[in-house]
Amino acid sequence: MVKKEAAIAMVLNFFFPGIGYMYAGRPILGVFVFMLSGVLFITGIFTLGVGFLLLGGLAFIATIDGYLCVKKYNDRIDAQIEASLAVCPHCAEKIQKTAKVCRYCQRPIEGIRAA
């Protein structure tokens, strides 16, 4: 899995509220916020700008929340990577749990413990 960039999610959510959520791995929330922003945009045209004020507030909140969503997404990836690693009993470096030989000290691994 590839980590996401928080800045991209923030910029997308600022200019196109909802698209940043989709980028951050939250597609259902992204579609909802995108449709809501469309409604607020149309409302802004017919209500002399009130909808635009609400749209600006939504974009601001979505920008901050986009950052938090990407951080949470990246933390999950880090946890998955950490769960797939073990500690070499000889040199204490982190290696794959399925390793037969440590890539750092080149010693064979018989029984390794979780990291």
Backbone as ProteinMPNN parsed JSONL, in Angstrom:
{"seq_chain_A": "MVKKEAAIAMVLNFFFPGIGYMYAGRPILGVFVFMLSGVLFITGIFTLGVGFLLLGGLAFIATIDGYLCVKKYNDRIDAQIEASLAVCPHCAEKIQKTAKVCRYCQRPIEGIRAA", "coords_chain_A": {"N_chain_A": [[0.84, -1.181, 0.0], [0.417, 2.253, -0.636], [1.495, 5.256, 0.837], [-0.353, 8.277, 1.448], [-0.329, 11.769, 0.528], [-0.715, 14.435, 2.688], [-0.918, 17.144, 2.046], [-1.908, 17.165, -0.558], [-4.512, 16.142, -0.236], [-5.542, 18.185, 1.354], [-5.445, 20.465, -0.349], [-7.089, 19.598, -2.449], [-9.538, 19.261, -1.055], [-9.961, 21.898, -0.296], [-10.339, 23.396, -2.668], [-12.12, 21.807, -4.132], [-14.404, 20.64, -2.39], [-14.715, 17.497, -0.919], [-13.487, 15.902, -2.88], [-10.925, 15.584, -1.919], [-11.413, 13.891, 0.24], [-12.073, 11.549, -1.094], [-9.606, 10.992, -2.237], [-8.211, 10.479, 0.101], [-9.118, 8.013, 0.84], [-11.743, 7.82, 1.7], [-14.364, 7.364, 0.241], [-17.243, 7.421, 0.329], [-17.94, 9.45, 2.156], [-16.671, 11.473, 0.738], [-18.187, 11.682, -1.665], [-20.646, 12.491, -0.585], [-19.961, 15.009, 0.613], [-19.078, 16.352, -1.653], [-21.425, 16.478, -3.191], [-22.978, 18.017, -1.431], [-21.494, 20.384, -1.472], [-21.963, 21.162, -4.096], [-24.705, 21.701, -3.982], [-24.644, 23.849, -2.185], [-23.208, 25.671, -3.729], [-24.965, 26.185, -5.873], [-27.07, 27.213, -4.373], [-25.813, 29.502, -3.45], [-25.701, 31.063, -5.74], [-28.378, 31.767, -6.109], [-29.117, 33.001, -3.727], [-27.9, 35.386, -3.203], [-25.244, 35.088, -2.267], [-25.187, 33.827, 0.27], [-25.051, 31.048, 0.285], [-22.494, 30.774, -0.737], [-20.918, 31.651, 1.372], [-21.434, 29.625, 3.237], [-20.39, 27.516, 1.769], [-17.689, 28.228, 1.72], [-17.074, 27.928, 4.437], [-17.535, 25.174, 4.673], [-15.529, 24.241, 2.965], [-13.258, 25.058, 4.371], [-13.441, 23.554, 6.764], [-13.419, 20.975, 5.658], [-10.872, 20.965, 4.581], [-9.146, 20.885, 6.815], [-10.062, 18.502, 7.975], [-9.463, 16.744, 5.912], [-6.689, 16.574, 6.076], [-6.497, 15.249, 8.566], [-7.749, 12.831, 7.953], [-5.968, 11.694, 6.067], [-3.732, 11.41, 7.686], [-4.639, 9.493, 9.502], [-5.071, 7.368, 7.732], [-2.426, 6.899, 6.826], [-1.273, 6.163, 9.273], [-2.532, 3.719, 9.711], [-1.387, 2.201, 7.648], [1.309, 2.232, 8.474], [1.044, 0.716, 10.824], [0.32, -1.768, 9.763], [2.648, -2.405, 8.359], [4.478, -2.522, 10.462], [3.424, -4.7, 11.846], [4.141, -6.765, 10.199], [6.781, -7.222, 10.645], [9.679, -8.545, 12.378], [12.081, -9.09, 15.059], [15.515, -9.586, 14.699], [17.203, -12.148, 16.392], [19.909, -12.017, 16.762], [21.149, -9.551, 15.955], [19.305, -7.613, 16.52], [17.94, -6.086, 14.621], [15.15, -4.996, 12.642], [13.369, -7.279, 10.717], [11.761, -9.145, 8.035], [9.058, -11.274, 8.994], [9.034, -13.779, 7.847], [11.612, -14.304, 7.134], [14.526, -16.236, 6.451], [17.204, -15.847, 6.69], [19.017, -13.282, 8.253], [19.055, -10.071, 6.895], [20.863, -8.172, 7.643], [22.902, -9.096, 9.486], [23.474, -11.493, 8.339], [23.072, -14.002, 9.466], [21.581, -17.222, 10.046], [18.092, -17.548, 10.727], [16.317, -18.986, 13.244], [14.236, -19.155, 15.281], [12.228, -16.49, 15.584], [11.222, -13.557, 17.325], [8.314, -11.489, 17.713], [8.207, -8.023, 16.645]], "CA_chain_A": [[0.0, 0.0, 0.0], [1.18, 3.492, -0.772], [1.049, 6.341, 1.707], [-0.931, 9.446, 0.789], [0.218, 13.073, 0.906], [-1.731, 15.252, 3.349], [-1.065, 18.423, 1.338], [-2.777, 16.96, -1.732], [-5.888, 16.042, 0.264], [-5.961, 19.501, 1.83], [-5.691, 21.349, -1.498], [-8.28, 19.104, -3.143], [-10.73, 19.571, -0.267], [-10.182, 23.341, -0.247], [-10.887, 23.892, -3.939], [-13.238, 20.945, -4.533], [-14.733, 19.88, -1.172], [-15.151, 16.117, -1.13], [-12.524, 15.175, -3.704], [-9.821, 15.231, -1.028], [-11.83, 12.72, 1.01], [-11.949, 10.393, -1.979], [-8.171, 10.724, -2.312], [-7.768, 9.969, 1.398], [-9.673, 6.689, 1.089], [-13.081, 7.929, 2.283], [-15.171, 7.713, -0.937], [-18.655, 7.714, 0.616], [-17.939, 10.804, 2.703], [-16.286, 12.372, -0.341], [-19.34, 11.903, -2.555], [-21.632, 13.286, 0.151], [-19.492, 16.393, 0.752], [-19.04, 16.938, -2.996], [-22.804, 16.823, -3.561], [-23.372, 19.127, -0.573], [-20.852, 21.604, -1.966], [-22.688, 21.55, -5.301], [-25.964, 22.324, -3.543], [-24.317, 25.164, -1.617], [-22.813, 26.55, -4.829], [-26.191, 26.598, -6.562], [-27.775, 28.074, -3.426], [-25.101, 30.782, -3.428], [-26.086, 31.842, -6.928], [-29.742, 32.268, -5.975], [-29.388, 33.669, -2.448], [-27.014, 36.545, -3.099], [-23.98, 34.817, -1.611], [-25.243, 33.102, 1.54], [-24.547, 29.7, 0.007], [-21.04, 30.846, -0.921], [-20.332, 31.714, 2.713], [-21.497, 28.276, 3.787], [-19.453, 26.708, 0.99], [-16.36, 28.557, 2.222], [-16.924, 27.265, 5.729], [-17.408, 23.746, 4.416], [-14.197, 24.007, 2.398], [-12.28, 25.217, 5.448], [-13.536, 22.382, 7.641], [-12.998, 19.806, 4.892], [-9.423, 21.035, 4.421], [-8.541, 20.39, 8.053], [-10.429, 17.098, 8.14], [-8.717, 15.989, 4.908], [-5.377, 16.311, 6.682], [-6.654, 14.241, 9.611], [-8.068, 11.548, 7.309], [-4.747, 11.149, 5.486], [-2.878, 11.0, 8.797], [-5.188, 8.238, 10.003], [-4.81, 6.383, 6.68], [-0.997, 6.584, 6.874], [-1.016, 5.448, 10.526], [-2.957, 2.319, 9.499], [-0.361, 1.557, 6.82], [2.472, 2.028, 9.334], [0.736, -0.384, 11.735], [0.384, -3.005, 8.985], [4.061, -2.684, 8.093], [5.088, -2.909, 11.737], [2.936, -6.034, 12.196], [4.777, -7.765, 9.342], [8.201, -7.281, 10.96], [10.139, -9.217, 13.596], [13.415, -8.656, 15.474], [16.562, -10.6, 14.586], [17.711, -12.451, 17.732], [21.36, -11.829, 16.809], [21.591, -8.15, 15.833], [18.178, -6.788, 16.965], [17.374, -5.278, 13.539], [13.83, -5.441, 12.208], [13.377, -8.019, 9.459], [10.487, -9.777, 7.719], [8.78, -12.428, 9.846], [9.271, -15.005, 7.1], [13.024, -14.371, 6.73], [15.317, -17.399, 6.854], [18.523, -15.305, 6.997], [18.938, -11.845, 8.534], [19.685, -9.297, 5.826], [21.88, -7.289, 8.211], [24.059, -9.831, 10.026], [23.633, -12.689, 7.489], [22.971, -15.233, 10.254], [20.292, -17.903, 9.853], [17.066, -17.263, 11.735], [15.614, -20.213, 13.599], [12.99, -18.753, 15.922], [12.284, -15.055, 15.821], [10.119, -13.02, 18.122], [7.64, -10.339, 17.08], [8.813, -6.717, 16.943]], "C_chain_A": [[0.885, 1.245, 0.0], [0.607, 4.545, 0.167], [0.543, 7.51, 0.875], [-0.269, 10.714, 1.312], [-0.909, 13.935, 1.487], [-1.968, 16.558, 2.6], [-1.984, 18.29, 0.133], [-4.23, 16.891, -1.296], [-6.405, 17.4, 0.717], [-6.298, 20.437, 0.667], [-6.94, 20.903, -2.25], [-9.547, 19.458, -2.376], [-10.992, 21.069, -0.181], [-10.844, 23.84, -1.526], [-12.091, 23.096, -4.43], [-13.63, 20.086, -3.339], [-15.316, 18.507, -1.5], [-14.149, 15.304, -1.919], [-11.32, 14.746, -2.855], [-10.149, 14.026, -0.158], [-11.692, 11.456, 0.157], [-10.48, 9.994, -2.114], [-7.663, 10.069, -1.03], [-8.353, 8.604, 1.743], [-11.025, 6.701, 1.765], [-14.079, 8.283, 1.186], [-16.622, 8.069, -0.632], [-18.789, 9.121, 1.199], [-17.606, 11.821, 1.616], [-17.439, 12.686, -1.282], [-20.381, 12.769, -1.86], [-21.217, 14.755, 0.239], [-19.444, 17.082, -0.608], [-20.438, 17.346, -3.447], [-23.305, 17.993, -2.721], [-22.747, 20.43, -1.053], [-21.505, 22.083, -3.261], [-24.005, 22.239, -4.972], [-25.695, 23.719, -2.984], [-23.891, 26.148, -2.702], [-24.04, 27.072, -5.57], [-27.004, 27.524, -5.663], [-27.133, 29.453, -3.372], [-25.459, 31.666, -4.604], [-27.444, 32.494, -6.722], [-30.014, 33.037, -4.688], [-28.436, 34.824, -2.185], [-25.803, 36.286, -2.202], [-24.018, 34.062, -0.313], [-24.694, 31.684, 1.367], [-23.04, 29.688, -0.168], [-20.323, 30.944, 0.424], [-20.322, 30.337, 3.364], [-20.528, 27.344, 3.068], [-18.014, 26.972, 1.43], [-16.082, 27.911, 3.563], [-16.755, 25.764, 5.584], [-16.021, 23.409, 3.871], [-13.12, 24.103, 3.467], [-12.262, 23.992, 6.357], [-13.047, 21.126, 6.928], [-11.485, 19.789, 4.687], [-8.719, 20.47, 5.648], [-8.831, 18.902, 8.233], [-9.731, 16.218, 7.102], [-7.331, 15.63, 5.409], [-5.479, 15.184, 7.71], [-6.962, 12.863, 9.026], [-6.822, 10.905, 6.714], [-3.802, 10.68, 6.583], [-3.344, 9.658, 9.345], [-4.926, 7.091, 9.013], [-3.347, 5.94, 6.732], [-0.621, 5.85, 8.156], [-1.426, 3.98, 10.413], [-1.929, 1.558, 8.667], [0.884, 1.267, 7.654], [2.252, 0.855, 10.285], [0.789, -1.722, 11.01], [1.828, -3.392, 8.694], [4.744, -3.184, 9.364], [4.672, -4.321, 12.136], [3.609, -7.118, 11.363], [6.264, -7.932, 9.644], [8.463, -8.033, 12.261], [11.549, -8.708, 13.896], [14.38, -9.829, 15.34], [17.117, -10.878, 15.985], [19.22, -12.217, 17.88], [21.763, -10.355, 16.831], [20.508, -7.145, 16.216], [17.652, -5.828, 15.893], [16.004, -5.84, 13.162], [13.935, -6.07, 10.826], [11.99, -8.595, 9.212], [10.297, -11.011, 8.604], [9.115, -13.742, 9.156], [10.73, -15.189, 6.691], [13.687, -15.63, 7.28], [16.719, -16.973, 7.291], [18.354, -13.805, 7.221], [19.673, -11.074, 7.437], [20.79, -8.381, 6.349], [23.119, -8.068, 8.676], [24.346, -11.128, 9.267], [23.61, -14.007, 8.271], [21.621, -15.891, 9.992], [19.351, -17.633, 11.034], [16.316, -18.559, 11.999], [14.255, -19.899, 14.213], [13.066, -17.271, 16.233], [11.055, -14.618, 16.587], [9.54, -11.8, 17.413], [8.297, -9.039, 17.53], [8.033, -5.978, 17.991]], "O_chain_A": [[1.971, 1.254, 0.58], [-0.609, 4.704, 0.276], [0.965, 7.703, -0.265], [0.285, 10.725, 2.411], [-1.936, 14.135, 0.839], [-3.103, 17.029, 2.527], [-2.755, 19.202, -0.164], [-5.093, 17.514, -1.916], [-7.568, 17.732, 0.491], [-7.319, 21.123, 0.697], [-7.758, 21.734, -2.644], [-10.527, 19.906, -2.972], [-12.141, 21.476, -0.01], [-11.798, 24.616, -1.474], [-12.983, 23.651, -5.072], [-13.238, 18.921, -3.268], [-16.278, 18.383, -2.257], [-13.978, 14.116, -1.648], [-10.767, 13.665, -3.058], [-9.267, 13.225, 0.151], [-11.244, 10.419, 0.645], [-10.147, 8.809, -2.106], [-6.787, 9.205, -1.073], [-8.107, 8.09, 2.834], [-11.427, 5.696, 2.351], [-14.604, 9.397, 1.186], [-17.179, 8.951, -1.286], [-19.654, 9.891, 0.78], [-18.189, 12.904, 1.574], [-17.64, 13.843, -1.652], [-20.94, 13.68, -2.471], [-22.023, 15.646, -0.028], [-19.738, 18.273, -0.706], [-20.624, 18.422, -4.015], [-23.989, 18.874, -3.242], [-23.403, 21.472, -1.041], [-21.589, 23.288, -3.499], [-24.375, 23.23, -5.601], [-26.432, 24.661, -3.276], [-24.184, 27.34, -2.601], [-24.136, 28.265, -5.86], [-27.567, 28.511, -6.138], [-27.831, 30.46, -3.259], [-25.514, 32.888, -4.472], [-27.647, 33.644, -7.113], [-31.062, 33.672, -4.575], [-28.205, 35.187, -1.031], [-25.383, 37.173, -1.458], [-22.961, 33.675, 0.186], [-23.955, 31.191, 2.219], [-22.375, 28.72, 0.202], [-19.241, 30.381, 0.593], [-19.328, 29.932, 3.967], [-19.914, 26.481, 3.694], [-17.208, 26.044, 1.506], [-14.985, 27.405, 3.803], [-15.944, 25.15, 6.276], [-15.414, 22.414, 4.267], [-12.174, 23.316, 3.47], [-11.199, 23.46, 6.678], [-12.345, 20.306, 7.519], [-10.881, 18.719, 4.626], [-7.798, 19.663, 5.522], [-7.943, 18.133, 8.601], [-9.437, 15.057, 7.386], [-6.853, 14.516, 5.193], [-4.65, 14.274, 7.725], [-6.493, 11.847, 9.54], [-6.635, 9.696, 6.842], [-3.137, 9.656, 6.427], [-2.525, 8.782, 9.621], [-4.599, 5.977, 9.421], [-3.058, 4.745, 6.686], [0.265, 4.996, 8.133], [-0.753, 3.101, 10.95], [-1.636, 0.397, 8.952], [1.455, 0.18, 7.556], [3.175, 0.079, 10.529], [1.253, -2.711, 11.576], [2.191, -4.566, 8.774], [5.497, -4.158, 9.332], [5.474, -5.064, 12.702], [3.644, -8.277, 11.777], [6.943, -8.706, 8.97], [7.592, -8.142, 13.124], [12.14, -7.987, 13.093], [14.098, -10.931, 15.811], [17.469, -9.938, 16.698], [19.745, -12.218, 18.994], [22.613, -9.952, 17.625], [20.768, -5.942, 16.236], [16.982, -4.85, 16.227], [15.742, -7.028, 13.347], [14.5, -5.493, 9.897], [11.132, -8.538, 10.093], [11.26, -11.708, 8.923], [9.448, -14.721, 9.824], [11.051, -16.136, 5.973], [13.444, -16.035, 8.417], [17.348, -17.619, 8.129], [17.637, -13.136, 6.476], [20.807, -11.413, 7.1], [21.579, -7.864, 5.557], [24.244, -7.736, 8.302], [25.353, -11.787, 9.526], [24.09, -15.024, 7.77], [20.629, -15.204, 9.745], [19.781, -17.51, 12.181], [15.748, -19.156, 11.085], [13.228, -20.344, 13.7], [13.878, -16.844, 17.055], [9.992, -15.234, 16.504], [10.216, -11.162, 16.606], [8.859, -8.947, 18.621], [8.399, -4.864, 18.363]]}, "name": "protein", "num_of_chains": 1, "seq": "MVKKEAAIAMVLNFFFPGIGYMYAGRPILGVFVFMLSGVLFITGIFTLGVGFLLLGGLAFIATIDGYLCVKKYNDRIDAQIEASLAVCPHCAEKIQKTAKVCRYCQRPIEGIRAA"}
